[in-house]
Amino acid sequence: MILQLLQRAGEQVGAWMYLIAGFLAFAEAALMIGVVFPGETALLVAGLAAHQGYIGLWPMIAVAVLAAVLGDSVGYEVGRTLGPRLRESRLGVRIGSRRWADAEDFLGRHGGKAVLLGRFTAVLRALTPGMAGMTRTPYLRTFLPWNIAGGVLWGAGCVLLGYTFSASLTTIGHYLTWAPLVLIGLLAAGYVTVRARRRTHPVNQA
């Protein structure tokens, strides 16, 4: 059932998956949509589509990594340019002071490593780059190296995870196709064995 849905989606979207998944990965931090829609979901689906042959695996990984790194860099620049006004804007108010405080505390505790570690939590992934820009974290010396490392691990990891999951579904689907026949065969063999034993060793009747 899942594979059928993915096949239909892949047929409809096709090569547009590069653009769609790449944009959502980029927009997570650049537009902070990761607060409501994690970009990793799109990358997982892209990995599934790659396994089905609708897009290429390695081109999709390259798009995912590049989009993630660029998105965080844009998020950093937005935070650096707008500063506290970003938190007080309509979008910042909707995000909520608690989430901003969590991102600020996370960055304060982990420094530049927060850019890498935050990759694996949706809300922090969206807010940490902007917070790093607000606090004037050095871009070239600190932010960019951790951003590239996080983009590679997260972008490639999500696509490969989706690809591997699709391969697992294909394997399971193959075995499920033959499972009923195997079960029927085992039941038939068991029945024949029981009948043969009864004939060889008849039950003594009182």
Beta strands, then each sheet from edge to edge (+ up, - down):
end
